[in-house]
């Protein structure tokens, strides 16, 4: 795969989608990780770094390494990086919760970050860019209305390994490319440990299902049967995260799913 072609396609698609919104600025949260780095690189190339507002949103347990990588990204692509510490706002709610789990704390942090990003978008007449890749979207590995919320998702068509390919083409700093993917929710946390599978295996399975049209017998012949079952069940279970909320049926005539083309095709 020629990732330079993919990178160019993402830039064109983002530019076209952004211009339709009438927004002046693109707003993006920079974590120091590969996905937000890739999305940011595409945005800076497509819209100009002066039109991309980037925010690093640490919690008190966030690692310094994440900030240093976010700063390297800023130095590489020429955007101004602002810091918004979410500790006080997150802890204000966390302190009201009994027997809170790390997962719940992580969801609170993710939603606090998105509150900040959408507020900054409102302040600067902007829209929020999303950074969830296809592998994570299929798994539902993300906080609904947290890190999965956005107006335009830049890397949503890319499997995790393809994010790395585009990132290499875009010139993402080496320290970001090489570190283990992590949401940085607690010390030592990694995505693959939390998910229970390697991204390499997940991408292989998803590619065989979606691109190679493998049926279940072929999947069982190639991979561990229980792994396939668990992963497919997870994709199905989390399908609600990949769509707008279910709208109840009203029996009103001609009230089908909203067709955007009916509006786009109007000559105004």
Phi and psi restraints in degrees (value plus and minus 20) as a CYANA .aco file:
   2 UNK   PHI    -110.1   -70.1
   2 UNK   PSI      82.8   122.8
   3 UNK   PHI     -94.7   -54.7
   3 UNK   PSI     -36.2     3.8
   4 UNK   PHI     -86.4   -46.4
   4 UNK   PSI     -57.7   -17.7
   5 UNK   PHI     -86.1   -46.1
   5 UNK   PSI     -62.7   -22.7
   6 UNK   PHI     -83.2   -43.2
   6 UNK   PSI     -63.7   -23.7
   7 UNK   PHI     -79.3   -39.3
   7 UNK   PSI     -64.7   -24.7
   8 UNK   PHI     -83.9   -43.9
   8 UNK   PSI     -59.2   -19.2
   9 UNK   PHI     -85.1   -45.1
   9 UNK   PSI     -61.7   -21.7
  10 UNK   PHI     -83.7   -43.7
  10 UNK   PSI     -60.5   -20.5
  11 UNK   PHI     -81.6   -41.6
  11 UNK   PSI     -66.1   -26.1
  12 UNK   PHI     -84.3   -44.3
  12 UNK   PSI     -65.0   -25.0
  13 UNK   PHI     -82.1   -42.1
  13 UNK   PSI     -64.5   -24.5
  14 UNK   PHI     -83.7   -43.7
  14 UNK   PSI     -64.5   -24.5
  15 UNK   PHI     -80.4   -40.4
  15 UNK   PSI     -65.3   -25.3
  16 UNK   PHI     -84.5   -44.5
  16 UNK   PSI     -64.1   -24.1
  17 UNK   PHI     -86.7   -46.7
  17 UNK   PSI     -59.8   -19.8
  18 UNK   PHI     -84.4   -44.4
  18 UNK   PSI     -64.5   -24.5
  19 UNK   PHI     -84.5   -44.5
  19 UNK   PSI     -50.8   -10.8
  20 UNK   PHI     -85.2   -45.2
  20 UNK   PSI     -48.1    -8.1
  21 UNK   PHI     -96.1   -56.1
  21 UNK   PSI     -42.1    -2.1
  22 UNK   PHI      57.3    97.3
  22 UNK   PSI     -13.5    26.5
  23 UNK   PHI     -91.0   -51.0
  23 UNK   PSI     135.4   175.4
  24 UNK   PHI    -116.7   -76.7
  24 UNK   PSI     -50.3   -10.3
  25 UNK   PHI    -153.5  -113.5
  25 UNK   PSI     130.9   170.9
  26 UNK   PHI    -123.5   -83.5
  26 UNK   PSI     112.5   152.5
  27 UNK   PHI    -133.2   -93.2
  27 UNK   PSI     112.1   152.1
  28 UNK   PHI    -164.8  -124.8
  28 UNK   PSI     120.3   160.3
  29 UNK   PHI    -108.1   -68.1
  29 UNK   PSI     107.3   147.3
  30 UNK   PHI    -125.4   -85.4
  30 UNK   PSI      97.8   137.8
  31 UNK   PHI    -116.9   -76.9
  31 UNK   PSI     -36.4     3.6
  32 UNK   PHI      74.0   114.0
  32 UNK   PSI     -20.2    19.8
  33 UNK   PHI    -117.5   -77.5
  33 UNK   PSI     155.2   195.2
  34 UNK   PHI     -90.6   -50.6
  34 UNK   PSI     -57.7   -17.7
  35 UNK   PHI     -89.2   -49.2
  35 UNK   PSI     -67.9   -27.9
  36 UNK   PHI     -88.1   -48.1
  36 UNK   PSI     -51.4   -11.4
  37 UNK   PHI     -84.4   -44.4
  37 UNK   PSI     -64.5   -24.5
  38 UNK   PHI     -84.1   -44.1
  38 UNK   PSI     -66.2   -26.2
  39 UNK   PHI     -82.2   -42.2
  39 UNK   PSI     -60.4   -20.4
  40 UNK   PHI     -84.9   -44.9
  40 UNK   PSI     -63.6   -23.6
  41 UNK   PHI     -80.5   -40.5
  41 UNK   PSI     -62.1   -22.1
  42 UNK   PHI     -83.2   -43.2
  42 UNK   PSI     -62.7   -22.7
  43 UNK   PHI     -85.2   -45.2
  43 UNK   PSI     -64.8   -24.8
  44 UNK   PHI     -83.7   -43.7
  44 UNK   PSI     -59.0   -19.0
  45 UNK   PHI     -91.0   -51.0
  45 UNK   PSI     -55.6   -15.6
  46 UNK   PHI    -102.1   -62.1
  46 UNK   PSI     -57.2   -17.2
  47 UNK   PHI    -133.7   -93.7
  47 UNK   PSI     -33.9     6.1
  48 UNK   PHI      72.0   112.0
  48 UNK   PSI     111.8   151.8
  49 UNK   PHI     -79.8   -39.8
  49 UNK   PSI     -46.0    -6.0
  50 UNK   PHI     -89.4   -49.4
  50 UNK   PSI     -36.2     3.8
  51 UNK   PHI    -123.7   -83.7
  51 UNK   PSI     -12.6    27.4
  52 UNK   PHI    -133.8   -93.8
  52 UNK   PSI      94.9   134.9
  53 UNK   PHI    -118.7   -78.7
  53 UNK   PSI      97.0   137.0
  54 UNK   PHI    -134.5   -94.5
  54 UNK   PSI     117.2   157.2
  55 UNK   PHI    -151.2  -111.2
  55 UNK   PSI     111.8   151.8
  56 UNK   PHI    -119.8   -79.8
  56 UNK   PSI     104.3   144.3
  57 UNK   PHI    -142.3  -102.3
  57 UNK   PSI      56.0    96.0
  58 UNK   PHI     -98.6   -58.6
  58 UNK   PSI     133.1   173.1
  59 UNK   PHI    -125.1   -85.1
  59 UNK   PSI     145.5   185.5
  60 UNK   PHI     -79.3   -39.3
  60 UNK   PSI     -41.6    -1.6
  61 UNK   PHI    -113.8   -73.8
  61 UNK   PSI     -20.7    19.3
  62 UNK   PHI     -84.7   -44.7
  62 UNK   PSI     124.6   164.6
  63 UNK   PHI    -101.9   -61.9
  63 UNK   PSI     129.1   169.1
  64 UNK   PHI     -83.8   -43.8
  64 UNK   PSI     -50.5   -10.5
  65 UNK   PHI     -80.5   -40.5
  65 UNK   PSI     -55.9   -15.9
  66 UNK   PHI     -84.2   -44.2
  66 UNK   PSI     -62.3   -22.3
  67 UNK   PHI     -85.4   -45.4
  67 UNK   PSI     -62.8   -22.8
  68 UNK   PHI     -81.2   -41.2
  68 UNK   PSI     -57.9   -17.9
  69 UNK   PHI     -90.9   -50.9
  69 UNK   PSI     -56.7   -16.7
  70 UNK   PHI     -82.6   -42.6
  70 UNK   PSI     -59.8   -19.8
  71 UNK   PHI     -86.5   -46.5
  71 UNK   PSI     -59.1   -19.1
  72 UNK   PHI     -80.5   -40.5
  72 UNK   PSI     -59.2   -19.2
  73 UNK   PHI     -84.0   -44.0
  73 UNK   PSI     -61.7   -21.7
  74 UNK   PHI     -80.9   -40.9
  74 UNK   PSI     -65.3   -25.3
  75 UNK   PHI     -84.1   -44.1
  75 UNK   PSI     -54.8   -14.8
  76 UNK   PHI     -92.9   -52.9
  76 UNK   PSI     -62.3   -22.3
  77 UNK   PHI    -127.4   -87.4
  77 UNK   PSI     -21.8    18.2
  78 UNK   PHI      59.3    99.3
  78 UNK   PSI      -0.5    39.5
  79 UNK   PHI    -116.9   -76.9
  79 UNK   PSI     136.8   176.8
  80 UNK   PHI    -103.8   -63.8
  80 UNK   PSI     107.9   147.9
  81 UNK   PHI    -122.9   -82.9
  81 UNK   PSI     100.3   140.3
  82 UNK   PHI    -125.4   -85.4
  82 UNK   PSI     130.8   170.8
  83 UNK   PHI    -130.8   -90.8
  83 UNK   PSI     109.9   149.9
  84 UNK   PHI    -145.3  -105.3
  84 UNK   PSI      88.6   128.6
  85 UNK   PHI     -99.3   -59.3
  85 UNK   PSI     100.3   140.3
  86 UNK   PHI    -113.3   -73.3
  86 UNK   PSI     -14.6    25.4
  87 UNK   PHI     -76.9   -36.9
  87 UNK   PSI     -70.3   -30.3
  88 UNK   PHI     -84.1   -44.1
  88 UNK   PSI     -63.9   -23.9
  89 UNK   PHI     -90.0   -50.0
  89 UNK   PSI     -57.8   -17.8
  90 UNK   PHI     -88.6   -48.6
  90 UNK   PSI     -65.4   -25.4
  91 UNK   PHI     -86.2   -46.2
  91 UNK   PSI     -48.8    -8.8
  92 UNK   PHI     -80.0   -40.0
  92 UNK   PSI     -56.2   -16.2
  93 UNK   PHI    -106.6   -66.6
  93 UNK   PSI     -62.5   -22.5
  94 UNK   PHI     -76.4   -36.4
  94 UNK   PSI     -55.6   -15.6
  95 UNK   PHI     -85.4   -45.4
  95 UNK   PSI     -37.4     2.6
  96 UNK   PHI    -110.8   -70.8
  96 UNK   PSI     -25.9    14.1
  97 UNK   PHI    -118.0   -78.0
  97 UNK   PSI     113.5   153.5
  98 UNK   PHI    -114.0   -74.0
  98 UNK   PSI     121.8   161.8
  99 UNK   PHI      31.6    71.6
  99 UNK   PSI      23.1    63.1
 100 UNK   PHI     -91.9   -51.9
 100 UNK   PSI     119.8   159.8
 101 UNK   PHI    -115.6   -75.6
 101 UNK   PSI     141.3   181.3
 102 UNK   PHI     -76.7   -36.7
 102 UNK   PSI     -56.2   -16.2
 103 UNK   PHI     -83.1   -43.1
 103 UNK   PSI     -65.3   -25.3
 104 UNK   PHI     -85.0   -45.0
 104 UNK   PSI     -60.3   -20.3
 105 UNK   PHI     -82.2   -42.2
 105 UNK   PSI     -61.5   -21.5
 106 UNK   PHI     -82.4   -42.4
 106 UNK   PSI     -60.4   -20.4
 107 UNK   PHI     -84.2   -44.2
 107 UNK   PSI     -60.2   -20.2
 108 UNK   PHI     -82.4   -42.4
 108 UNK   PSI     -65.2   -25.2
 109 UNK   PHI     -80.4   -40.4
 109 UNK   PSI     -64.8   -24.8
 110 UNK   PHI     -82.0   -42.0
 110 UNK   PSI     -60.2   -20.2
 111 UNK   PHI     -94.2   -54.2
 111 UNK   PSI     -52.7   -12.7
 112 UNK   PHI     -82.5   -42.5
 112 UNK   PSI     -62.5   -22.5
 113 UNK   PHI     -82.2   -42.2
 113 UNK   PSI     -61.2   -21.2
 114 UNK   PHI     -92.0   -52.0
 114 UNK   PSI     -51.3   -11.3
 115 UNK   PHI     -77.1   -37.1
 115 UNK   PSI     -66.7   -26.7
 116 UNK   PHI     -83.2   -43.2
 116 UNK   PSI     -64.1   -24.1
 117 UNK   PHI     -87.1   -47.1
 117 UNK   PSI     -62.1   -22.1
 118 UNK   PHI     -89.5   -49.5
 118 UNK   PSI     -52.2   -12.2
 119 UNK   PHI     -86.6   -46.6
 119 UNK   PSI     -61.6   -21.6
 120 UNK   PHI     -84.3   -44.3
 120 UNK   PSI     -55.6   -15.6
 121 UNK   PHI     -83.8   -43.8
 121 UNK   PSI     -61.0   -21.0
 122 UNK   PHI     -85.8   -45.8
 122 UNK   PSI     -58.8   -18.8
 123 UNK   PHI     -84.7   -44.7
 123 UNK   PSI     -56.6   -16.6
 124 UNK   PHI    -130.3   -90.3
 124 UNK   PSI      -1.9    38.1
 125 UNK   PHI      32.6    72.6
 125 UNK   PSI      32.3    72.3
 126 UNK   PHI    -143.5  -103.5
 126 UNK   PSI    -198.0  -158.0
 127 UNK   PHI    -150.5  -110.5
 127 UNK   PSI     134.5   174.5
 128 UNK   PHI    -110.7   -70.7
 128 UNK   PSI     111.1   151.1
 129 UNK   PHI    -114.9   -74.9
 129 UNK   PSI     116.8   156.8
 130 UNK   PHI    -113.7   -73.7
 130 UNK   PSI     137.2   177.2
 131 UNK   PHI    -151.0  -111.0
 131 UNK   PSI      -1.3    38.7
 132 UNK   PHI    -104.9   -64.9
 132 UNK   PSI     105.3   145.3
 133 UNK   PHI    -103.6   -63.6
 133 UNK   PSI     150.2   190.2
 134 UNK   PHI     -83.7   -43.7
 134 UNK   PSI     -59.9   -19.9
 135 UNK   PHI     -79.3   -39.3
 135 UNK   PSI     -67.4   -27.4
 136 UNK   PHI     -87.9   -47.9
 136 UNK   PSI     -56.8   -16.8
 137 UNK   PHI     -84.8   -44.8
 137 UNK   PSI     -61.3   -21.3
 138 UNK   PHI     -82.4   -42.4
 138 UNK   PSI     -62.0   -22.0
 139 UNK   PHI     -93.9   -53.9
 139 UNK   PSI     -41.1    -1.1
 140 UNK   PHI      55.3    95.3
 140 UNK   PSI       3.8    43.8
 141 UNK   PHI    -104.8   -64.8
 141 UNK   PSI      65.0   105.0
 142 UNK   PHI     152.5   192.5
 142 UNK   PSI     142.1   182.1
 143 UNK   PHI    -110.8   -70.8
 143 UNK   PSI     100.0   140.0
 144 UNK   PHI     -81.5   -41.5
 144 UNK   PSI     109.6   149.6
 145 UNK   PHI      40.3    80.3
 145 UNK   PSI       3.0    43.0
 146 UNK   PHI    -139.2   -99.2
 146 UNK   PSI    -133.4   -93.4
 147 UNK   PHI     -89.9   -49.9
 147 UNK   PSI     -33.0     7.0
 148 UNK   PHI    -107.3   -67.3
 148 UNK   PSI     -25.9    14.1
 149 UNK   PHI    -106.0   -66.0
 149 UNK   PSI     116.2   156.2
 150 UNK   PHI    -191.3  -151.3
 150 UNK   PSI     149.0   189.0
 151 UNK   PHI    -112.9   -72.9
 151 UNK   PSI     -57.5   -17.5
 152 UNK   PHI    -155.6  -115.6
 152 UNK   PSI     104.4   144.4
 153 UNK   PHI    -114.8   -74.8
 153 UNK   PSI      96.5   136.5
 154 UNK   PHI     -95.9   -55.9
 154 UNK   PSI     -59.5   -19.5
 155 UNK   PHI    -133.9   -93.9
 155 UNK   PSI      -2.0    38.0
 156 UNK   PHI     -86.4   -46.4
 156 UNK   PSI     -37.0     3.0
 157 UNK   PHI    -111.3   -71.3
 157 UNK   PSI     -25.7    14.3
 158 UNK   PHI    -118.2   -78.2
 158 UNK   PSI     108.2   148.2
 159 UNK   PHI     -84.3   -44.3
 159 UNK   PSI     142.2   182.2
 160 UNK   PHI     -74.8   -34.8
 160 UNK   PSI     -64.2   -24.2
 161 UNK   PHI     -85.0   -45.0
 161 UNK   PSI     -49.7    -9.7
 162 UNK   PHI     -94.4   -54.4
 162 UNK   PSI     -48.8    -8.8
 163 UNK   PHI     -79.9   -39.9
 163 UNK   PSI     -61.8   -21.8
 164 UNK   PHI     -84.3   -44.3
 164 UNK   PSI     -59.7   -19.7
 165 UNK   PHI     -83.5   -43.5
 165 UNK   PSI     -66.1   -26.1
 166 UNK   PHI     -86.6   -46.6
 166 UNK   PSI     -58.3   -18.3
 167 UNK   PHI     -82.3   -42.3
 167 UNK   PSI     -59.3   -19.3
 168 UNK   PHI     -83.8   -43.8
 168 UNK   PSI     -62.4   -22.4
 169 UNK   PHI     -84.7   -44.7
 169 UNK   PSI     -52.0   -12.0
 170 UNK   PHI    -102.3   -62.3
 170 UNK   PSI     -33.8     6.2
 171 UNK   PHI      64.4   104.4
 171 UNK   PSI      15.7    55.7
 172 UNK   PHI     -85.1   -45.1
 172 UNK   PSI     119.1   159.1
 173 UNK   PHI     -73.2   -33.2
 173 UNK   PSI     124.5   164.5
 174 UNK   PHI     -80.9   -40.9
 174 UNK   PSI     -56.5   -16.5
 175 UNK   PHI     -82.7   -42.7
 175 UNK   PSI     -52.7   -12.7
 176 UNK   PHI     -94.6   -54.6
 176 UNK   PSI     -59.7   -19.7
 177 UNK   PHI     -83.7   -43.7
 177 UNK   PSI     -54.0   -14.0
 178 UNK   PHI    -114.5   -74.5
 178 UNK   PSI     -37.5     2.5
 179 UNK   PHI     -99.8   -59.8
 179 UNK   PSI     135.2   175.2
 180 UNK   PHI     -86.4   -46.4
 180 UNK   PSI     113.1   153.1
 181 UNK   PHI     -79.5   -39.5
 181 UNK   PSI     112.5   152.5
 182 UNK   PHI    -172.2  -132.2
 182 UNK   PSI     126.2   166.2
 183 UNK   PHI    -104.4   -64.4
 183 UNK   PSI     -25.3    14.7
 184 UNK   PHI      37.4    77.4
 184 UNK   PSI      20.0    60.0
 185 UNK   PHI    -101.8   -61.8
 185 UNK   PSI     -50.0   -10.0
 186 UNK   PHI    -174.1  -134.1
 186 UNK   PSI     144.9   184.9
 187 UNK   PHI     -81.1   -41.1
 187 UNK   PSI     107.0   147.0
 188 UNK   PHI      63.8   103.8
 188 UNK   PSI     -19.9    20.1
 189 UNK   PHI     -90.0   -50.0
 189 UNK   PSI     115.6   155.6
 190 UNK   PHI    -151.1  -111.1
 190 UNK   PSI     131.6   171.6
 191 UNK   PHI     -80.8   -40.8
 191 UNK   PSI     -68.1   -28.1
 192 UNK   PHI     -85.1   -45.1
 192 UNK   PSI     -56.2   -16.2
 193 UNK   PHI     -86.7   -46.7
 193 UNK   PSI     -58.3   -18.3
 194 UNK   PHI     -93.1   -53.1
 194 UNK   PSI     -59.5   -19.5
 195 UNK   PHI     -91.4   -51.4
 195 UNK   PSI     -57.3   -17.3
 196 UNK   PHI      77.8   117.8
 196 UNK   PSI     -19.1    20.9
 197 UNK   PHI    -162.3  -122.3
 197 UNK   PSI     135.6   175.6
 198 UNK   PHI     -97.8   -57.8
 198 UNK   PSI     130.6   170.6
 199 UNK   PHI     -83.0   -43.0
 199 UNK   PSI     -53.3   -13.3
 200 UNK   PHI     -79.9   -39.9
 200 UNK   PSI     -67.0   -27.0
 201 UNK   PHI     -86.7   -46.7
 201 UNK   PSI     -63.7   -23.7
 202 UNK   PHI     -79.8   -39.8
 202 UNK   PSI     -66.4   -26.4
 203 UNK   PHI     -82.8   -42.8
 203 UNK   PSI     -59.4   -19.4
 204 UNK   PHI     -81.9   -41.9
 204 UNK   PSI     -65.1   -25.1
 205 UNK   PHI     -85.1   -45.1
 205 UNK   PSI     -67.0   -27.0
 206 UNK   PHI     -84.1   -44.1
 206 UNK   PSI     -58.3   -18.3
 207 UNK   PHI     -85.1   -45.1
 207 UNK   PSI     -62.0   -22.0
 208 UNK   PHI     -85.4   -45.4
 208 UNK   PSI     -55.6   -15.6
 209 UNK   PHI     -93.4   -53.4
 209 UNK   PSI     -68.4   -28.4
 210 UNK   PHI    -106.4   -66.4
 210 UNK   PSI     -57.1   -17.1
 211 UNK   PHI    -118.6   -78.6
 211 UNK   PSI     -57.1   -17.1
 212 UNK   PHI    -118.5   -78.5
 212 UNK   PSI     -23.3    16.7
 213 UNK   PHI      37.3    77.3
 213 UNK   PSI      20.1    60.1
 214 UNK   PHI     -85.8   -45.8
 214 UNK   PSI     117.4   157.4
 215 UNK   PHI    -108.2   -68.2
 215 UNK   PSI     159.1   199.1
 216 UNK   PHI     -86.0   -46.0
 216 UNK   PSI     -52.9   -12.9
 217 UNK   PHI     -86.4   -46.4
 217 UNK   PSI     -60.3   -20.3
 218 UNK   PHI     -86.5   -46.5
 218 UNK   PSI     -58.7   -18.7
 219 UNK   PHI     -84.9   -44.9
 219 UNK   PSI     -63.3   -23.3
 220 UNK   PHI     -85.5   -45.5
 220 UNK   PSI     -51.6   -11.6
 221 UNK   PHI     -93.1   -53.1
 221 UNK   PSI     -48.6    -8.6
 222 UNK   PHI    -116.0   -76.0
 222 UNK   PSI     -51.7   -11.7
 223 UNK   PHI    -145.8  -105.8
 223 UNK   PSI     147.1   187.1
 224 UNK   PHI     -81.4   -41.4
 224 UNK   PSI     110.0   150.0
 225 UNK   PHI     -79.8   -39.8
 225 UNK   PSI     -64.8   -24.8
 226 UNK   PHI     -87.6   -47.6
 226 UNK   PSI     -55.0   -15.0
 227 UNK   PHI     -83.2   -43.2
 227 UNK   PSI     -65.4   -25.4
 228 UNK   PHI     -80.2   -40.2
 228 UNK   PSI     -66.5   -26.5
 229 UNK   PHI     -78.7   -38.7
 229 UNK   PSI     -67.7   -27.7
 230 UNK   PHI     -83.0   -43.0
 230 UNK   PSI     -62.1   -22.1
 231 UNK   PHI     -89.9   -49.9
 231 UNK   PSI     -64.8   -24.8
 232 UNK   PHI     -83.9   -43.9
 232 UNK   PSI     -62.6   -22.6
 233 UNK   PHI     -80.5   -40.5
 233 UNK   PSI     -58.3   -18.3
 234 UNK   PHI     -86.7   -46.7
 234 UNK   PSI     -60.6   -20.6
 235 UNK   PHI     -80.4   -40.4
 235 UNK   PSI     -65.8   -25.8
 236 UNK   PHI     -86.3   -46.3
 236 UNK   PSI     -63.4   -23.4
 237 UNK   PHI     -82.3   -42.3
 237 UNK   PSI     -52.4   -12.4
 238 UNK   PHI    -121.9   -81.9
 238 UNK   PSI      -1.6    38.4
 239 UNK   PHI     -81.4   -41.4
 239 UNK   PSI     -48.8    -8.8
 240 UNK   PHI     -82.3   -42.3
 240 UNK   PSI     -45.0    -5.0
 241 UNK   PHI     -93.6   -53.6
 241 UNK   PSI     -33.4     6.6
 242 UNK   PHI    -121.7   -81.7
 242 UNK   PSI      -5.6    34.4
 243 UNK   PHI    -166.3  -126.3
 243 UNK   PSI     145.5   185.5
 244 UNK   PHI     -88.9   -48.9
 244 UNK   PSI     142.4   182.4
 245 UNK   PHI     -76.7   -36.7
 245 UNK   PSI     125.4   165.4
 246 UNK   PHI     -79.2   -39.2
 246 UNK   PSI     109.7   149.7
 247 UNK   PHI    -123.3   -83.3
 247 UNK   PSI     104.4   144.4
 248 UNK   PHI     -87.8   -47.8
 248 UNK   PSI     127.7   167.7
 249 UNK   PHI     -96.0   -56.0
 249 UNK   PSI     112.5   152.5
 250 UNK   PHI    -129.2   -89.2
 250 UNK   PSI     -31.8     8.2
 251 UNK   PHI      51.3    91.3
 251 UNK   PSI     -13.3    26.7
 252 UNK   PHI     -94.5   -54.5
 252 UNK   PSI     112.3   152.3
 253 UNK   PHI     -82.8   -42.8
 253 UNK   PSI     125.9   165.9
 254 UNK   PHI      36.2    76.2
 254 UNK   PSI      12.9    52.9
 255 UNK   PHI    -131.7   -91.7
 255 UNK   PSI      42.8    82.8
 256 UNK   PHI    -105.7   -65.7
 256 UNK   PSI    -194.6  -154.6
 257 UNK   PHI     -76.0   -36.0
 257 UNK   PSI     119.5   159.5
 258 UNK   PHI     -76.3   -36.3
 258 UNK   PSI     105.2   145.2
 259 UNK   PHI    -123.5   -83.5
 259 UNK   PSI      83.1   123.1
 260 UNK   PHI     -81.0   -41.0
 260 UNK   PSI     -49.3    -9.3
 261 UNK   PHI     -83.7   -43.7
 261 UNK   PSI     -48.8    -8.8
 262 UNK   PHI     -82.7   -42.7
 262 UNK   PSI     -48.1    -8.1
 263 UNK   PHI    -109.6   -69.6
 263 UNK   PSI     -60.0   -20.0
 264 UNK   PHI     -84.4   -44.4
 264 UNK   PSI     -49.8    -9.8
 265 UNK   PHI    -104.8   -64.8
 265 UNK   PSI     -26.6    13.4
 266 UNK   PHI     -91.9   -51.9
 266 UNK   PSI     117.8   157.8
 267 UNK   PHI    -112.0   -72.0
 267 UNK   PSI      83.9   123.9
